[in-house]
Amino acid sequence: MKTDANKLIALYKKMLDIAAKEQKEIAENNLDKIERCYSLKIDIIREIDEINNGESLIYSSEKNDELALLIKQIIVINKANAEALSKKRNEIMSELSTVQKRKTAFRAYETCA
């Protein structure tokens, strides 16, 4: 059980590093790198699932303060990343709407001219 906890801690540390990298990539609008971060996180989740047999993860996180803290940190960063991505999406959609309105107005102007 201790070995599983150590493996989980190592995997969650990787996940935390990736979440921090993802945060940086979101700030810099590097969409391809954000996608890569998600891919890496999925790979880590698969590894965690392989280790997590039944109640292993629950038991480990309850008995191991470091693991519990890592999980909480990841949740906080992932929530911030999700909010930042949502904000970026809204900005993009707003810009797209503005472009579409201008395009429509230009077409109307050309029709009248």
VMD Tcl script that draws the C-alpha trace (Angstrom):
set ca {
  {0.00 0.00 0.00}
  {2.91 2.34 0.76}
  {4.35 1.74 -2.71}
  {1.00 2.66 -4.28}
  {0.90 5.85 -2.23}
  {4.41 6.77 -3.39}
  {3.49 6.10 -7.01}
  {0.34 8.17 -6.63}
  {2.29 11.03 -5.08}
  {4.75 10.98 -7.99}
  {1.91 10.94 -10.52}
  {0.03 13.74 -8.80}
  {3.22 15.81 -8.68}
  {3.48 15.35 -12.45}
  {-0.17 16.34 -12.76}
  {0.46 19.47 -10.68}
  {3.45 20.41 -12.87}
  {1.37 19.94 -16.00}
  {-1.48 22.02 -14.56}
  {0.98 24.83 -13.81}
  {2.39 24.57 -17.34}
  {-1.14 24.61 -18.72}
  {-1.84 27.79 -16.76}
  {1.17 29.44 -18.43}
  {0.10 28.26 -21.88}
  {-3.43 29.59 -21.35}
  {-2.02 32.99 -20.42}
  {0.07 32.97 -23.61}
  {-2.78 31.70 -25.85}
  {-0.80 28.63 -26.96}
  {-3.77 26.46 -27.89}
  {-1.69 23.62 -29.35}
  {0.36 23.41 -26.16}
  {-2.80 23.50 -24.03}
  {-4.08 20.53 -26.01}
  {-0.78 18.72 -25.33}
  {-1.19 19.41 -21.60}
  {-4.63 17.80 -21.68}
  {-3.20 14.80 -23.47}
  {-0.49 14.41 -20.83}
  {-3.05 14.74 -18.04}
  {-5.17 12.00 -19.61}
  {-2.13 9.71 -19.73}
  {-1.46 10.35 -16.04}
  {-5.09 9.72 -15.14}
  {-4.85 6.36 -16.92}
  {-1.76 5.50 -14.87}
  {-3.57 6.51 -11.68}
  {-6.51 4.31 -12.65}
  {-4.16 1.35 -13.10}
  {-2.78 1.86 -9.59}
  {-6.14 2.67 -8.07}
  {-7.72 -0.70 -7.41}
  {-10.91 -0.25 -5.47}
  {-10.33 2.00 -2.50}
  {-6.57 2.39 -2.91}
  {-6.73 6.07 -3.86}
  {-9.27 6.95 -1.18}
  {-7.29 5.08 1.45}
  {-4.01 6.63 0.34}
  {-5.32 10.18 0.27}
  {-6.93 9.82 3.70}
  {-3.74 8.38 5.20}
  {-1.26 10.57 3.36}
  {-1.36 14.33 3.93}
  {1.03 15.03 1.05}
  {-1.20 13.23 -1.42}
  {-4.30 14.99 -0.12}
  {-2.56 18.38 -0.42}
  {-1.44 17.64 -3.98}
  {-4.97 16.69 -4.98}
  {-6.35 19.91 -3.47}
  {-3.71 22.01 -5.26}
  {-4.50 20.34 -8.57}
  {-8.21 20.98 -8.09}
  {-7.57 24.68 -7.39}
  {-5.31 25.11 -10.43}
  {-7.64 23.13 -12.71}
  {-10.57 25.28 -11.61}
  {-8.59 28.45 -12.34}
  {-7.53 27.04 -15.71}
  {-11.12 26.16 -16.59}
  {-12.26 29.68 -15.70}
  {-9.43 31.22 -17.74}
  {-10.27 29.04 -20.74}
  {-13.93 29.96 -20.43}
  {-13.00 33.64 -20.36}
  {-10.76 33.21 -23.44}
  {-13.59 31.40 -25.23}
  {-16.00 34.22 -24.42}
  {-13.50 36.79 -25.71}
  {-13.05 34.85 -28.94}
  {-16.81 34.48 -29.40}
  {-17.29 38.20 -28.77}
  {-14.63 39.08 -31.34}
  {-16.18 36.66 -33.80}
  {-19.58 38.25 -33.29}
  {-18.11 41.70 -33.90}
  {-16.41 40.52 -37.09}
  {-19.64 38.93 -38.32}
  {-21.59 42.14 -37.62}
  {-19.01 44.21 -39.49}
  {-19.09 41.78 -42.39}
  {-22.89 41.98 -42.54}
  {-22.79 45.78 -42.35}
  {-20.18 45.91 -45.12}
  {-22.29 43.67 -47.35}
  {-25.32 45.87 -46.72}
  {-23.24 48.95 -47.55}
  {-21.98 47.35 -50.78}
  {-25.55 46.45 -51.75}
  {-26.72 50.03 -51.25}
  {-23.74 51.60 -52.99}
}
mol new
graphics top color blue
foreach p $ca { graphics top sphere $p radius 0.5 }
foreach p [lrange $ca 0 end-1] q [lrange $ca 1 end] { graphics top cylinder $p $q radius 0.2 }
display resetview
